[in-house]
Every structure is written in structure tokens, then in C-alpha cells.
């Protein structure tokens, strides 16, 4: 066990390309991406508003599909699960006869209907409830998938795509998830479902173009959510959906909302991160995982300055103080306690006090405003540092989003660029900014694949 713990503590040294580290863990995905001209590749991203808004994922999808072709729009939450819902590449509509449940915010209640990979489920209030999807021409499909909940007294879904249709009977002696596929002999751009004969609960649906080449990139995000909220999803539903959708890469893109929490607990976040990565691996099998680190973002709220143990966070433009030695992580702490009980010495030697180091010169940023100074919440760095450490110890690829942007306080410059790359909240991205983030991520992945 001691050897395993030591191996888990190894860093990414020598295994980075640009801001992407742990690139060896992406080898199976990169090999498939090289063949995307002859077989479809399926990327699945889960996350918060950066994922839900599709500003970045939509631009990344465009880059990949321009290079390799389109294999369809991919997986979507059912219907229109929240106000302002955006589906680039497709238009989704639904009747008002659906009750929305989700893993966070007003859509969450306990007990909740089962939630799957989209973190949403929609349940009919009346017979005749319907929803439809109209894909853009470049997102035409020949496979239409609906995932729903079988249960005693369950209703029926009429699945239609083009001139084809099947009935999905959801009545079952026991409650369980099931996905049903409608395969088509030719490409179509529209599909719909109509409920009848009892209550129906849908957890996701998807459109794919099989038999050719190209890439799908599915963005499944919940605005304002954190990874701990995604933990509310149901293992049985995830198992059925991932068995059906078969992703080639799973991207986990949380961290911003965690970093803006009133108080960031290193222990709790590490436990959540390790548990959920392990859960995805257990359910999805040997699918490569890419963890996106929390991006640079700024605040003026005083309570964000020291919302983690590494605070207070200096203003943008202020020289950074010398960082304290990193706190012992959970695995190291447990192993050292085991050694103590066995009468063995700790493998964490005492460190001498660091020699004084002159602070670096201040960054040139536009932080002076009449509304107070800007600074990154202390919690963002705590979250990002933990993501990097956990990714290294669990052999998960990690993309340093903040570094790819240009480092600490880059958000200030991005807001004031022409055209602006970030919105005035110093958190979210404009269309131009989303395209730039997608370009930088894809460049690092492309370089990793060419090693």
C-alpha cells in the first residue's frame, strides 16, 4: 500500500503538452480521433454553465466537425429543461405538459425522479405531452435514441423520425432505466416523441449519424451547479445511458462555482472529486477522462477574498506573496497515520523554512475601477490546485484552463479586449472568447496526438 500511495503522489512531470498534462491517459481517445475520418468519435462533456451555455463546447464542436465531419448532434437533456436553454446545431421545442427535475436549483427536490447523464429528467403531467428536435442540415442523423424510466403502470412514447416510428412501452413490473433506439435507412433532420397511456419520465435523448465518419460533442451542463450536485444522479440510469451512448472521451468541467462558494473545504472537495471520478470510471469502464481545471475568473466581493485556506487573494496587479508549502492531501494524510500506528516513520520529511524570495513584478492589468478592486477568489486557486493533484494521482488527463488563458487575472484583460472575450461579470465568455478557449484546448489536444 505504501508503494501505491507513493505512486499516486507522482506529478505530471514530462507528460505535458502546452497546458494539457497526463496526455498519455488520452492515448486511446487520440488514436480514435486519428481515425475519425473513417469512424465516428463520441465526446461527452458534463459541467456547469460553461458547458450548459455551449459557447465553448459549441465552438469546439465546430472545430472538430470542420476537421473530421459531423456524426450528429449527440446527447441532449430532454426537452427544454431551463429558461434560456441553448442548443447550437439543433432547435428543441416541447409542450407545456412536462414537469422538470434537475440536480440543482429550483429543479431539485428530494425525493427526485431518477436523473441520468444530463442531470435532468422530464415527466409528463398529461397524455399527449410532446417534444421535438429539428437538427441543422450538417447535424442530420440516422439514429434516434430516447432514454426513459420503465415502471409499473408506465405509459408509452411514440418515437418518430422522418417517416419512421416505433412505440416505446414503458410499463414494467419493476422500475428501471431503459434506452430505445430508432435506426433509419436514410438521414433525417427532425424527430419527436408523444406520450400516451400513462406517466412517462425521460432522462435524455440523442441523435447520431452512424456508418460514416466525424465527431459528436455532447454538452450536458447545469447552470450554477457543482460536481457535488452531479453526484445526485442515479447509478442505474448512468449505467444504461453510458452503455447505450458509448462515449470515447468524458470531459469533466466543474470548478467555477466551487471556487465562488462561501467557503471552500479542501478535504470535502477532494473527497467529492475522487469519489465522482472513481464513480465515472466504475460505470463507464476504461473510457479516458479529461478534467478541465477551473478557469481564471474575478470578483469584487470581499467575502471571496479569503474563502479558502490559501487566502487572502491579492488584488489583480498586486505582487503575489510567496506561496506556503502545499497542505498534505487526503491520501498522504491517511498513509502517514497508518505508518504512525505501525511504528514507521512518515515519508513526508520535515522541511526547512523556505528562504525569502523576492515577489515577482506586478502584472500589467486594468484593475482600477470605481467599484472596487478585482481579484480571483481564493477558492478558485484552491479548487484548481486540488484538481491538478487529484488528476495526477488518479492518472486522469488535466487541462490547466487558467494557464491556457494566460494566467492569474487574465479575465480582466479579456473583458476589455476588442472584441470582448469575456462578459462584464468576469466569469462567462462571449462568443469570441468561447471560440478562443476552444481553439486553445483543441490545439493542445492536437499537439498531444502528434507526439
Secondary structure, 3 states (H helix, E strand, C coil): CHHHHHHHCCCCCCCEECCEECHHHHHHHHHHHHCCCCCCEEEEEEECHHHHCCHHHHHHHHHHHHHHCECCCEEECCCCCCCCCCCCCEEEEECCCEEEEECCHHHCCCCCCCCCCCCEEEEECCCCCEEEEEECHHHCEEEEEEEEEEECCCCEEEEEECCEEEEEECECCCCEEEEEEEEEEEEECEEEEEEECCCCEEEEEEEECCCCCCEEEEEEECCCCCHHHHCCCCHHHHHHHHHHHCCCEEEEECCHHHHCCCCCCHHHHHHHHHHHHHHHHHHHCCCEEEEECCCCCCECCHHHCCCCCCCCCCCCCCCCCCCCCCCCCHHHHHHHHHHHHHCCCCCCCCCCCCCCCCCCCCCCCCCCCCCCCCECCHHHHHHHHHHHHHHHHCCCEEECHHHHHCCCCHHHHHHCCCCCCECCCCCCECHHHHHHHHHHHHHHHHHHHCC
